[in-house]
Amino acid sequence: MPKTVNIHEAKTHLSRLIRRVQSGEEIVIARGGKPVARLVGVEPTTTRALGRDRDRFTVPDDFNEPLEPSILAEFER
């Protein structure tokens, strides 16, 4: 059963509550004894492998050159 705290306690002890959530606990935040929010952990994101797409794309030599007027005009529409 999740622990229930009132809003004042949640504001005062947010860091402590977040540590509890990180360890897998769920916290319910209540106003006037009625639940209004749930504090839960976030699933860890996968880390990206650097260099995974190496040699799959080549930056063209004219990459930093100004765009043609016709292409620039499309951005202005």
Residue frames as a rotation matrix with the C-alpha (Angstrom) as fourth column:
MET 1
0.585 0.811 0.000 0.00
0.811 -0.585 0.000 0.00
0.000 0.000 -1.000 0.00
PRO 2
-0.109 -0.675 0.730 1.48
0.589 -0.635 -0.499 3.38
0.800 0.376 0.467 -0.96
LYS 3
-0.473 -0.129 -0.871 2.36
0.823 -0.418 -0.385 5.92
-0.315 -0.899 0.304 1.70
THR 4
0.364 0.648 0.670 0.08
0.746 -0.633 0.207 8.98
0.558 0.424 -0.713 1.75
VAL 5
-0.551 -0.528 -0.646 1.41
0.781 -0.598 -0.178 12.43
-0.292 -0.603 0.742 2.65
ASN 6
0.608 0.746 -0.272 -0.26
0.600 -0.656 -0.458 15.82
-0.520 0.116 -0.846 2.66
ILE 7
0.727 -0.289 0.622 0.89
0.465 -0.460 -0.757 18.61
0.505 0.840 -0.200 0.35
HIS 8
0.778 -0.451 0.438 2.74
-0.603 -0.733 0.316 20.50
0.178 -0.510 -0.841 3.11
GLU 9
0.510 -0.590 0.626 4.72
-0.204 0.624 0.754 17.40
-0.835 -0.513 0.198 4.04
ALA 10
0.621 -0.254 0.741 5.46
0.744 0.488 -0.457 16.68
-0.246 0.835 0.492 0.37
LYS 11
0.785 -0.326 0.527 6.83
0.043 -0.820 -0.571 20.21
0.618 0.471 -0.630 -0.13
THR 12
0.685 -0.502 0.528 8.85
-0.722 -0.367 0.587 20.10
-0.101 -0.783 -0.614 3.07
HIS 13
0.087 -0.622 0.778 10.35
-0.394 0.696 0.600 16.64
-0.915 -0.359 -0.184 2.52
LEU 14
0.813 0.321 -0.485 10.45
-0.552 0.160 -0.819 16.35
-0.185 0.933 0.307 -1.28
SER 15
-0.045 -0.914 -0.404 14.09
-0.906 0.208 -0.369 15.21
0.421 0.349 -0.837 -1.42
ARG 16
-0.659 -0.158 0.736 13.42
-0.594 0.709 -0.379 12.50
-0.462 -0.687 -0.561 1.14
LEU 17
0.348 0.876 0.334 10.28
-0.341 0.450 -0.825 11.35
-0.873 0.173 0.455 -0.70
ILE 18
0.633 -0.178 -0.754 12.16
-0.760 0.041 -0.648 11.21
0.146 0.983 -0.110 -4.00
ARG 19
-0.530 -0.846 0.064 14.80
-0.837 0.508 -0.203 8.95
0.139 -0.161 -0.977 -2.43
ARG 20
-0.374 0.478 0.795 12.01
-0.337 0.728 -0.597 6.63
-0.864 -0.491 -0.112 -1.30
VAL 21
0.706 0.655 -0.269 10.49
-0.449 0.120 -0.885 6.64
-0.548 0.746 0.379 -4.79
GLN 22
0.168 -0.734 -0.658 13.88
-0.941 0.080 -0.329 5.85
0.294 0.675 -0.677 -6.31
SER 23
-0.790 -0.463 0.401 14.02
-0.582 0.773 -0.253 2.75
-0.192 -0.433 -0.880 -4.14
GLY 24
-0.875 0.430 -0.222 10.73
0.176 0.710 0.682 1.58
0.451 0.557 -0.697 -5.63
GLU 25
-0.575 0.687 -0.445 8.14
0.631 0.026 -0.775 3.03
-0.521 -0.726 -0.449 -3.25
GLU 26
-0.369 0.565 0.738 5.03
0.581 -0.479 0.658 4.88
0.725 0.672 -0.152 -4.42
ILE 27
-0.821 0.092 -0.563 3.90
0.429 -0.553 -0.715 8.04
-0.377 -0.828 0.415 -2.61
VAL 28
-0.020 0.874 0.486 0.36
0.875 -0.220 0.431 9.46
0.483 0.434 -0.761 -2.78
ILE 29
-0.970 -0.240 -0.040 -0.02
0.235 -0.882 -0.407 13.20
0.063 -0.405 0.912 -2.19
ALA 30
-0.132 0.984 -0.120 -3.32
0.954 0.159 0.256 14.28
0.271 -0.081 -0.959 -0.64
ARG 31
-0.846 0.063 0.529 -5.13
-0.142 -0.984 -0.109 17.56
0.514 -0.167 0.842 -0.11
GLY 32
-0.239 0.778 0.581 -7.58
-0.964 -0.261 -0.048 17.56
0.114 -0.572 0.812 2.73
GLY 33
-0.281 0.047 0.959 -7.17
-0.487 0.854 -0.185 13.81
-0.827 -0.519 -0.217 3.08
LYS 34
0.780 0.572 0.254 -8.18
-0.042 0.453 -0.890 13.15
-0.624 0.684 0.377 -0.54
PRO 35
-0.108 -0.875 0.472 -5.56
0.577 0.332 0.746 11.78
-0.810 0.353 0.469 -2.95
VAL 36
0.750 0.344 -0.564 -4.70
-0.184 -0.711 -0.679 14.25
-0.635 0.613 -0.470 -5.73
ALA 37
0.487 -0.655 -0.578 -1.36
-0.811 -0.093 -0.578 13.04
0.325 0.750 -0.576 -7.11
ARG 38
0.945 -0.258 0.202 0.93
0.163 0.904 0.396 10.06
-0.284 -0.341 0.896 -7.18
LEU 39
0.379 -0.904 -0.197 4.72
-0.914 -0.400 0.074 10.27
-0.146 0.151 -0.978 -7.01
VAL 40
0.872 -0.085 0.483 6.26
0.118 0.992 -0.038 7.30
-0.476 0.090 0.875 -8.81
GLY 41
-0.116 -0.993 -0.033 9.67
-0.029 -0.030 0.999 6.47
-0.993 0.117 -0.026 -10.22
VAL 42
0.595 0.170 -0.786 10.56
-0.750 -0.233 -0.619 6.84
-0.288 0.958 -0.011 -13.86
GLU 43
0.844 -0.306 0.441 11.86
0.386 0.917 -0.104 3.90
-0.372 0.258 0.892 -15.83
PRO 44
0.007 -0.912 -0.411 15.53
-0.058 -0.410 0.910 4.42
-0.998 0.017 -0.056 -16.63
THR 45
0.809 0.221 -0.544 16.16
-0.515 -0.177 -0.839 5.36
-0.282 0.959 -0.030 -20.22
THR 46
0.690 -0.610 0.390 18.50
0.669 0.743 -0.022 3.32
-0.276 0.276 0.921 -22.33
THR 47
0.193 -0.710 -0.677 21.85
-0.136 -0.702 0.699 4.89
-0.972 -0.043 -0.233 -22.98
ARG 48
0.956 0.109 -0.271 22.80
-0.268 -0.038 -0.963 5.68
-0.115 0.993 -0.007 -26.52
ALA 49
0.409 -0.847 0.340 25.85
0.672 0.531 0.517 4.01
-0.618 0.017 0.786 -27.96
LEU 50
0.461 -0.315 -0.830 28.17
-0.440 -0.893 0.094 6.70
-0.771 0.322 -0.550 -29.25
GLY 51
-0.488 -0.728 -0.482 29.44
-0.737 0.048 0.674 6.15
-0.467 0.684 -0.560 -32.77
ARG 52
-0.173 0.490 0.854 26.74
0.139 0.871 -0.471 3.62
-0.975 0.038 -0.218 -33.62
ASP 53
0.797 0.555 0.238 26.00
0.332 -0.074 -0.940 5.38
-0.505 0.828 -0.244 -36.93
ARG 54
0.044 -0.872 -0.488 29.61
-0.385 -0.466 0.797 6.12
-0.922 0.153 -0.356 -37.82
ASP 55
-0.867 -0.495 -0.057 30.22
-0.176 0.197 0.965 6.00
-0.466 0.846 -0.257 -41.58
ARG 56
-0.308 0.826 0.471 26.49
0.854 0.459 -0.245 5.91
-0.419 0.327 -0.847 -42.34
PHE 57
0.830 0.549 0.098 26.33
0.545 -0.760 -0.354 9.61
-0.120 0.347 -0.930 -43.21
THR 58
-0.350 -0.927 0.138 28.78
0.935 -0.335 0.121 12.04
-0.066 0.172 0.983 -44.76
VAL 59
0.332 0.394 -0.857 28.49
0.382 -0.887 -0.260 15.77
-0.862 -0.241 -0.445 -44.18
PRO 60
0.616 -0.075 0.784 28.53
0.777 -0.105 -0.621 17.48
0.129 0.992 -0.006 -47.58
ASP 61
-0.457 -0.890 -0.004 31.31
0.888 -0.455 -0.063 19.99
0.054 -0.033 0.998 -48.30
ASP 62
-0.655 0.242 0.716 28.74
0.088 -0.916 0.391 22.77
0.751 0.319 0.578 -48.85
PHE 63
-0.147 0.638 -0.756 26.96
0.910 0.387 0.149 22.13
0.388 -0.666 -0.637 -45.54
ASN 64
-0.160 0.008 -0.987 27.68
0.743 -0.658 -0.126 25.62
-0.650 -0.753 0.100 -44.17
GLU 65
-0.937 -0.159 0.310 27.03
0.338 -0.628 0.701 27.47
0.083 0.762 0.642 -47.41
PRO 66
-0.605 0.765 -0.222 24.00
-0.526 -0.593 -0.610 29.79
-0.598 -0.252 0.761 -47.65
LEU 67
-0.233 0.631 0.740 20.84
0.533 0.719 -0.446 28.20
-0.813 0.290 -0.504 -49.00
GLU 68
-0.800 0.056 0.598 19.58
0.559 -0.294 0.776 28.99
0.219 0.954 0.204 -52.46
PRO 69
-0.878 0.474 0.058 17.02
-0.474 -0.851 -0.227 31.84
-0.059 -0.227 0.972 -52.56
SER 70
-0.190 0.857 -0.479 14.26
-0.560 0.306 0.770 29.48
0.807 0.414 0.421 -53.71
ILE 71
-0.183 0.065 -0.981 14.81
0.589 0.806 -0.056 27.21
0.787 -0.588 -0.186 -50.69
LEU 72
-0.938 -0.187 -0.292 15.02
0.346 -0.564 -0.750 30.18
-0.024 -0.805 0.593 -48.31
ALA 73
-0.673 0.735 0.079 11.71
-0.633 -0.628 0.452 31.45
0.382 0.254 0.889 -49.66
GLU 74
-0.067 0.643 -0.763 10.04
0.091 0.765 0.637 28.19
0.994 -0.027 -0.110 -48.58
PHE 75
-0.521 -0.190 -0.832 10.99
0.813 0.185 -0.552 28.94
0.259 -0.964 0.058 -44.96
GLU 76
-0.991 0.089 -0.098 9.42
-0.060 -0.962 -0.268 32.38
-0.118 -0.259 0.959 -45.19
ARG 77
-0.520 0.848 -0.099 6.01
-0.155 0.021 0.988 31.10
0.840 0.529 0.121 -46.23
